[in-house]
């Protein structure tokens, strides 16, 4: 019996041993049949304590790793295109990438990051593009919300996505359209009860405390990602620290007089000099968002990714890996960012120049980094409350969703000194 168990263990273990002198290449250009699940394969390799070579700008940002039989099986099961190449072929690829005249580079991915999504526990995966694609790509994540953040759980994670949240305490400014809806009334009741339980008089005060804990996480070296209203409402909460910007219909009392003149833009990550909407019935937070100002026909609604130097600008190159440079636009409560209101130290990675709007921006804070991505769902042009979920099996090669997954793998990268 012991002999049989020993043989079984060796057989299983062998499935994770590299086969000598062979590598697996997962191309990420147009030849890849499932780009989104390819990221899940890369994460799976990292989770099994093996390194991944991310080949920046080589065939769309391909992945390469030492061959293991279990990996080949996993690729087949998930429908991911791959090829097995000899060590000589792998060496030739790396030599090509290393040439100084080509815009390519190699980044080592070393450890699977621990993922968290800041989201209400009753939200379903299709309520948010990030949870939707993490689930589809088979990348594990934990859902945490106000209790866990205020309770100090954030430092146990490497990466945090902020769900399409309203950090201002105005319940997404859905009052005009949905104040009589049962789901809206339940949200208000639940949020107020939670705020009181956690020791806050108002929901806005609780959300500000959450924002500050997230800021501490970021400052300490965390990786922050957000889309839609989680982007501008985060900065608005920071700028409005010490002010009351919620009208009576939201928190039962009035606002700080002339609060737009008292915003502190020194507190914010990305935006400056913005003005808040003073109409509590308007479905808009501020003039950061370009939704109401856009005059772009749907068939012309696109944005272009910037072409960064892979050898010199490694971070933005990682975040912009794609098989397409022009990405279909998509709307959200916060669709895009007014370029005039973006701080000078913020890096714009994707924009629509004609509309003067940025769609994809990045920055540093303390030891950490953050990325904001405008819009709600890259494959649902104008997602409405109650709309059915996007079936990502119909969009396995979505370049818009690839930008999300670039951010997911980003924390796994071995720290590399920037060239000077």
Helices and strands as residue ranges (DSSP letters): H 2-14, E 22-26, H 35-47, E 52-56, E 62-66, H 69-78, E 83-86, H 87-98, E 105-109, E 115-118, G 125-127, H 129-137, E 142-144, H 146-150, G 154-156, E 159-162, G 171-173, H 175-178, H 182-197, H 203-219, E 223-227, H 229-239, H 248-251, G 259-261, G 265-267, G 291-293, G 298-300, E 302-305, H 314-319, E 326-328, E 337-338, G 339-341, E 347-352, G 353-355, E 357-365, E 368-373, G 392-394, H 399-410
